[in-house]
């Protein structure tokens, strides 16, 4: 299992998508965590206990509300992570994918499941430009994320195609 990490807007999801297109199994921690949050009643209840009913406004997970609360309050973020991370780790162990994609691979402890880690990086200005259409404070998220290090760093600054970057990864593997 190989971890893929990098900050918001670095392009790690784009790299992961290309790997999936090439036949590798990729576990998208963001997507799978949302699935677990929605489907696991114990996780859902713990989140409501922590953040209130608004976390599931209209019966669905209110990502914008949760992000607004946790990215401005580190203790809430830690408490939410303590609820979600163990459930995600269990799911990864069950599925045994080729790649695990997570912006918080190290903070969540998921790096311990990985033989190697690939870091996807891009200059901050590019990362901000890529995420301007998202519905949250990008700079707050960038500040909240630890700058990762890994076994391989891929610079996704737009000067090379995604296919070329993934070729570097598969050659490295």
C-alpha positions in Angstrom: 0.0 0.0 0.0 1.4 3.4 -1.0 0.1 6.7 0.6 -0.6 9.8 -1.5 -0.6 13.0 0.4 -0.3 16.8 -0.1 -2.0 20.0 0.8 -5.3 21.2 -0.4 -5.2 22.1 -4.1 -1.9 20.3 -4.7 -3.5 17.9 -7.2 -3.3 14.7 -5.2 -6.8 13.7 -6.2 -6.0 14.3 -9.9 -2.9 12.1 -9.5 -5.0 9.4 -7.7 -7.7 9.6 -10.4 -5.1 8.9 -13.1 -3.7 6.0 -11.1 -7.2 4.6 -10.9 -7.7 5.0 -14.6 -4.5 2.9 -15.0 -6.1 0.0 -13.0 -4.8 0.6 -9.5 -7.2 0.6 -6.5 -7.2 4.0 -4.8 -8.8 4.6 -1.4 -10.0 8.3 -1.3 -10.0 9.0 2.4 -12.2 12.1 2.0 -14.9 10.3 0.0 -14.8 7.2 2.1 -14.9 9.1 5.4 -18.0 10.9 4.2 -19.5 7.5 3.4 -18.6 6.1 6.8 -20.0 9.3 8.5 -23.2 8.8 6.7 -23.6 5.1 7.0 -22.1 4.3 10.4 -24.7 5.2 13.1 -22.1 5.3 16.0 -19.8 7.7 14.0 -22.8 9.9 13.1 -24.0 10.0 16.7 -20.6 10.9 18.0 -20.3 13.8 15.5 -23.8 15.1 16.5 -22.7 14.9 20.1 -19.6 16.9 19.3 -20.9 19.5 16.8 -24.7 19.5 17.2 -27.6 18.5 14.9 -26.5 21.1 12.4 -23.7 18.7 11.4 -26.4 16.7 9.6 -28.7 19.6 8.5 -31.5 18.2 6.4 -30.4 14.7 7.2 -27.2 14.8 5.2 -23.7 15.5 6.3 -23.2 19.3 6.3 -19.5 19.5 5.1 -19.5 23.3 4.9 -20.7 23.7 8.5 -18.3 21.1 9.9 -15.4 22.5 8.0 -16.2 26.0 9.2 -16.2 24.8 12.8 -13.2 22.5 12.9 -10.7 24.5 10.8 -11.0 27.4 13.2 -10.9 25.3 16.3 -8.0 22.8 16.7 -9.6 21.0 19.7 -12.8 20.4 17.8 -10.8 19.2 14.8 -8.8 16.8 17.0 -12.0 15.5 18.6 -13.7 15.0 15.1 -10.5 13.2 13.9 -10.6 10.9 16.9 -14.1 9.9 15.9 -13.5 9.4 12.1 -9.9 8.3 11.8 -10.2 4.9 13.5 -13.3 4.1 11.4 -11.4 5.0 8.2 -8.4 3.0 9.2 -10.6 -0.1 9.8 -12.1 0.3 6.4 -8.7 0.6 4.7 -7.5 -2.5 6.5 -10.5 -4.3 5.2 -10.2 -3.2 1.6 -6.4 -3.3 1.2 -6.1 -0.8 -1.7 -2.9 -0.2 -3.8 -3.0 3.5 -2.8 -4.4 5.6 0.0 -5.1 9.2 -0.8 -5.3 11.6 2.2 -4.4 15.2 2.8 -3.9 14.3 6.5 -2.1 10.9 6.0 0.4 11.6 8.7 -1.9 13.4 11.1 -4.4 10.6 11.0 -1.7 7.9 11.5 -2.6 6.3 8.2 1.0 6.6 7.0 1.7 3.6 9.3 -0.4 1.4 7.0 1.7 2.4 4.0 5.0 1.0 2.8 5.9 4.2 1.0 4.4 7.8 0.7 4.2 10.0 -2.3 3.8 13.8 -1.6 2.1 15.9 -4.3 3.0 19.5 -4.0 2.4 22.8 -5.7 3.2 26.5 -5.0 0.7 28.1 -2.6 -0.6 30.5 -5.2 -1.5 27.7 -7.5 -3.1 25.7 -4.7 -5.3 28.7 -3.8 -6.2 29.3 -7.4 -7.3 25.7 -7.8 -9.5 25.9 -4.8 -11.1 29.3 -5.1 -14.4 27.8 -6.2 -14.7 25.7 -3.1 -17.0 26.9 -0.3 -14.6 27.5 2.5 -11.6 29.5 3.6 -8.7 28.0 1.7 -6.0 29.8 3.6 -7.4 28.5 6.9 -7.2 25.0 5.6 -3.7 25.4 4.3 -2.6 26.7 7.7 -4.2 23.8 9.4 -2.4 21.2 7.3 1.1 20.0 8.1 3.6 20.2 5.3 4.1 16.5 4.5 7.3 14.7 3.6 7.5 11.3 2.0 9.5 8.9 -0.1 8.8 10.6 -3.3 7.7 14.2 -4.0 5.8 15.1 -7.1 5.7 18.9 -8.0 2.3 19.5 -9.7 2.7 23.1 -10.7 1.1 22.8 -14.1 4.4 22.6 -16.1 3.9 18.8 -16.7 0.9 16.8 -17.6 -0.8 14.6 -15.0 0.0 11.6 -17.2 3.7 12.5 -17.1 3.6 12.9 -13.3 1.9 9.5 -12.9 4.5 8.0 -15.3 7.1 9.2 -12.8 5.2 7.5 -9.9 4.8 4.2 -11.8 8.4 4.2 -12.8 9.4 4.9 -9.2 7.3 2.0 -8.0 
